[in-house]
């Protein structure tokens, strides 16, 4: 009986290693990927861009579907083109105490090019459910995801930055372009 169990475990191990039962993990190509935030103040609008995109997907080669997504960004990796504004934003977000923003999916659905990832966004030490919608395009051995989502600073207990005593809008618009090499 003991030999049969060992034999079955051995066969299962060989079969399991011969087939791709689950997807494979693929890290984003940082040179081609970016995440951009946009904010508004009564005096002007601006954007900040991070090229330090740490994102991983679990990709199923058979179904050509993304099964999971996880991403982590450093708060201080965004560049708005104005170092004073960036420093003030890091201060308002308490970037020393909460240096990272992360997203982890609980569900990913793809229908054609449309992709929807539902999961938790963790920002300023608070996790909230969020849905990110976008498009996934496969071409030339690469998978490119373009998506948008919004959130409110006050939902994450972040003090809205101000200029001349006037606070920015509460809404933060996020736009991402993340590229993965499939081969």
C-alpha positions, 0 to 999 in steps of 0.5 A, a space after each residue: 500500500 505504501 509503495 502504491 501511494 508513493 508510485 501515485 505521487 510520483 506519477 502525479 508529480 510527473 504529469 503535473 510537471 508535464 502540463 501547464 495547469 495554471 498560468 505563468 508569472 510575467 513581470 512588466 517591462 519597466 522600460 515600456 510601462 508607465 503609470 500616470 496620475 492627474 489632478 486638478 487645482 483651480 489654478 491648473 491641472 497637472 500629471 505625474 508619471 512613474 516609470 518604476 512600475 512593479 507589476 506581475 500578472 499570472 498569464 494562462 498561455 492556453 486561454 490567452 487570459 490574465 488570471 491575476 494581477 499584482 502591482 506595487 509602486 513607490 509614492 516617491 517614484 512619480 515625477 510631475 516635472 516640478 520637484 516642489 510639487 512632488 515633495 509637497 505631494 509626498 509630504 501630504 501622502 506621508 510618503 515616509 510612513 506609507 512609501 508604497 501603493 499596491 493593487 492585488 486582484 481578486 478577480 480578472 475577467 477578459 472578454 475580447 480586448 476588454 479587461 476588468 480587474 477587481 481587487 484591493 487598492 492599498 494606499 496611505 495604509 488603507 485598503 479599499 476595493 476597486 475595479 480597474 477597466 481597460 484593454 489588453 492587446 497582444 501583438 509582436 510577442 507582447 501584451 499591452 494593458 491600457 487602463 484607467 481608474 479614479 479614486 478620492 484622496 479622502 477615501 484613503 484619509 489623505 489631506 488634499 494638497 493646497 496651493 495658496 491656501 486653496 486645496 486640490 480637487 479630491 479626485 485622482 485620475 489614474 492611467 496605466 500602460 503596462 507591457 509584458 513580454 510573452 516570449 
